Amino acid sequence: VLLDSCCGCVGILQLQYSTKELRMMMMPLQQRQITIAAKRHSYRGTADSRGMARLMLLLGILWLASSNRPSTRILTHAFAPPIQGISRVPYHPQHNQRQHSLFVSLSSSNSKKGTGGRNNNKKKNNNNNKKKGKPRSKVLQFDKRSRDPSNNSPRPLLTDYTANRNDAVNRQRLTQQQIGCEHFGQCSGCVVDSKVGTVDKVRAAQQYFSSTAVRRKRCDVVEQGLEEWAHVVGRANSYGDYDDDDNASRIGDGFYQVVVPSPLTGWRTQAKLVVAPKTSSWSQRDGCTLGLYQRGTHTVLPIPNCQVHHPHINQAIQLLEQATARVGTPAYNEDTREGGLRFVQLQVDRSTGGISLTLVWNAANLKETHPGLTLLKNELLKLDKTLWHSIWCHCNDGFGNNIFHKSPKRWHRLTGHEFLREPVPTGDQGYLYFSPLTFRQGNLDGFDILALDVAQHVPGGSKVCELYAGVGVLGLTALTYHAGTNGIDYNDDNDQQHEPLQWVRCSDLNPANPRCFHRAVASLPRHVTHNDPTHTSASSDGEMTLADLAKMMESGQEPSLPSSSSGEEVSRPKTSYTAASAADALLQGQALGANVLIVDPPRKGLEDEVVHELCKPFNPSQPYVESATLLTIPDHKVNWANDVNTLIYVSCGFDALARDSEKLLTSSGGWMLESATGYILFPGSDHVESVCVFQRK
């Protein structure tokens, strides 16, 4: 950096950016001439002492701001006394985006109006181009400001609860609206194109919860008495014979309500697709086609115009097929186990529309993917770099149809941000964070409605334990819901004020979840979490790299709680996360002191140890404690769910739900069924998500 006090040294400073170079040559100051050369931009003139000082100050700022970047190369520089008032800008890997071309112009206090006329004309031309609205991309355009995770713009409320959770809209979606997909009939994704509430899983759930065995343990039936219950049985039998439009969703006695929480089209914000060769020729360099297996076969059916896909997913598929054809990406062959690209996963950032793309490659490590993976990635960025939120590679050379390998070392982020950020369903309260390594619902719009309904079932002032929590969507939604509704009408029948929850404990087996959870907690307002921001924002889990996470998962360690500078563990009075299975977390005392237990197991249902603890009778002599270290009785005599009186069961597999419900209702645990609601999160498919609320009587 050269200042006015320099004695005539010649310095050459070269800054190397991702795509363009800015070379700045500083001539001897005795000549009092400066030449600044950049690509397609140049300026040559004479500067006075004041203009020289301004230029040198600008060059100093550029050097200080870019010295911490890994892509910066400083070849040689002249030394000068430090400039006061300028500090180095810390480098954040999360904000490391591609740099744009840099244009430097000199301004002098006594310069004439006509100086630098050529550059002035260029600036006018640039302004004219902006006015014409020339698109930057042929496929999709985004506002670059929305790409920056540090943007402090108001968090959008993406899902309108009142518009999606009312009887009139729900009735139209169940009986009148149609998906209208051109791939229906051949594609294995959808089994119905209209009347989405008439699929087999929904009918089976309606009949099950209206059966005699379940009615005997339903709160509404017990409160009405046996005489009224006989009348209900007769009314239920009459409902079962109707199959017209008005009663298509009322099989049984109506206890099991069916809800379609999102529109029938464009709801899928996550898709996993199979890759196959585009042609059947001997050459494997013709590109790839993406789609789903045809029903009953392993023949890949392209679905370029799928109606349930988010529109940006269909655009990404089109770009992928175009890129694979240009660079000759070979598709994986199941018979010969040759080829590169096997599967793709596409996840939509609903706030910006960007796509987080995961390319599943037939390789054991990243080195084996070259040069095919590098060519494909560069071609995707060349076609439209604004569409991609991030691009990942997952190496999977195993047998079978498992999309992802279990080893965390198989994940590699090629470009873009690590986390997808979605607003908390309660609105302007904070964010939820996801990554390709964590579970994410395929229909986030519909799951927002489900999460808000679950939050309404949690009494105010409760102590909540969530098993199978994922990144903590349900627990954090309940926490923010009871902290304040932000003026949103949730159709809550009771007029009781939302008393803040005392604490929320979440747990899940995936060690990648705590990093997302702690980031989400750090984004919540302090009045919601009551946490010290100096610890929540700088947690050890939040700063952990993927390599550290892989080592931790292989060694079986758990992510530690954030610690203070003195090494003492920092307590979290409102939120905590344990990386453990549901059975281990329960036996470690996660549910001790909790009066509400939320479970959201996978399709196979609850673990046997969890069902066993829930079926134990209430033990009034067991002391109330909130930590296993405070217990004064032997572990084999402890009822680890003794304090729970409300169980909220969120199920994605009806068969497992029916099995677990039967065990709970027939056990000595004293459980009664208060409500059961079915959510058609994936309209067109034979699937239903159920939320059952059990009360201990």
QUICOR-V714207 format. One record per backbone hydrogen bond with DSSP energy under -0.5 kcal/mol. CO is the residue of the C=O (numbers start at 1). NH is the residue of the N-H. If there is no record, write none. Layout:
CO;NH, CO;NH
This chain:
3;6, 9;11, 11;26, 12;14, 12;76, 13;24, 14;16, 15;17, 15;22, 20;17, 21;23, 21;39, 22;15, 22;24, 23;25, 23;37, 24;13, 24;26, 25;27, 25;35, 28;31, 28;33, 29;32, 32;47, 34;45, 35;25, 35;37, 36;38, 36;43, 37;23, 38;41, 41;38, 43;36, 45;34, 48;52, 49;53, 50;54, 51;55, 52;56, 53;57, 54;58, 55;59, 56;60, 57;61, 58;62, 59;63, 60;64, 61;65, 62;66, 63;67, 66;69, 69;72, 73;75, 82;84, 83;86, 88;90, 91;93, 92;95, 93;96, 95;97, 108;111, 112;115, 114;117, 116;120, 117;121, 118;122, 119;123, 120;124, 121;125, 122;126, 123;127, 124;128, 125;129, 126;130, 127;131, 128;132, 129;133, 129;134, 130;133, 142;144, 143;146, 144;147, 144;148, 145;148, 147;149, 148;151, 156;158, 158;160, 159;161, 160;164, 161;164, 161;165, 166;170, 167;171, 168;172, 169;173, 170;174, 171;175, 172;176, 172;177, 173;196, 174;197, 177;195, 181;184, 183;186, 183;187, 186;295, 193;179, 193;180, 195;198, 196;199, 199;203, 200;204, 201;205, 202;206, 203;207, 204;208, 205;209, 206;210, 208;211, 211;215, 212;216, 214;217, 215;218, 217;673, 218;222, 219;223, 220;224, 221;225, 225;229, 226;230, 227;231, 228;232, 229;233, 230;234, 231;235, 232;236, 233;237, 234;238, 235;239, 236;240, 238;241, 239;242, 245;248, 247;250, 255;257, 255;676, 257;678, 259;261, 259;680, 267;269, 268;310, 269;348, 271;346, 273;344, 274;291, 276;289, 287;278, 289;276, 290;303, 291;274, 292;301, 293;188, 294;297, 298;300, 299;294, 300;302, 301;292, 303;306, 307;266, 308;268, 310;313, 310;314, 311;315, 312;316, 313;317, 314;318, 315;319, 316;320, 317;321, 318;322, 319;323, 320;324, 321;325, 322;326, 323;327, 324;328, 324;329, 330;340, 330;341, 332;334, 333;337, 338;333, 340;362, 341;332, 342;275, 343;360, 344;273, 345;358, 346;271, 347;356, 348;350, 349;353, 354;349, 355;357, 355;389, 355;390, 356;347, 357;392, 358;345, 358;360, 359;361, 359;394, 360;342, 360;343, 361;363, 361;396, 365;368, 366;369, 367;370, 369;373, 371;375, 372;376, 373;377, 374;378, 375;379, 376;380, 377;381, 378;382, 379;383, 380;384, 381;385, 384;387, 387;355, 387;389, 389;417, 390;357, 391;414, 391;415, 392;359, 393;412, 394;361, 394;396, 407;410, 408;411, 410;395, 412;393, 412;414, 415;391, 420;422, 420;434, 422;432, 424;427, 427;429, 427;430, 429;525, 430;424, 432;422, 434;420, 435;438, 442;269, 442;270, 443;447, 444;448, 445;449, 446;450, 447;451, 448;452, 449;453, 450;454, 451;455, 452;456, 453;457, 454;457, 454;458, 455;458, 457;459, 459;462, 462;464, 462;502, 462;503, 463;595, 463;596, 464;505, 465;467, 465;598, 466;507, 467;600, 469;472, 469;473, 472;476, 473;477, 474;478, 475;479, 476;480, 477;481, 478;482, 479;483, 480;484, 481;484, 485;488, 488;490, 497;499, 499;461, 503;464, 504;576, 505;466, 506;578, 507;469, 508;580, 510;513, 512;516, 513;517, 514;518, 515;519, 516;520, 517;521, 518;522, 519;523, 520;524, 521;524, 525;528, 525;529, 526;530, 531;533, 532;535, 532;536, 533;537, 536;539, 539;543, 541;544, 545;549, 546;550, 547;551, 548;552, 549;553, 550;554, 551;555, 552;556, 552;557, 562;570, 564;567, 568;564, 569;571, 571;573, 574;504, 576;506, 578;508, 578;580, 581;585, 582;586, 583;587, 584;588, 585;590, 586;589, 589;592, 591;594, 595;645, 595;646, 596;465, 597;648, 598;467, 599;650, 602;605, 607;611, 608;612, 609;613, 610;614, 611;615, 613;616, 615;668, 618;620, 619;622, 623;625, 627;630, 628;631, 634;637, 635;638, 638;640, 639;642, 641;644, 645;696, 646;597, 646;648, 647;649, 647;694, 648;599, 648;650, 649;651, 649;692, 651;690, 653;657, 654;658, 655;659, 656;660, 657;661, 658;662, 659;663, 660;664, 661;665, 662;666, 663;667, 664;667, 664;671, 667;670, 670;697, 672;674, 672;695, 673;219, 675;693, 676;257, 677;691, 678;259, 678;680, 679;681, 679;689, 682;685, 684;191, 684;192, 685;687, 688;690, 689;679, 690;651, 691;677, 692;649, 692;694, 693;674, 693;675, 694;647, 695;672, 695;697
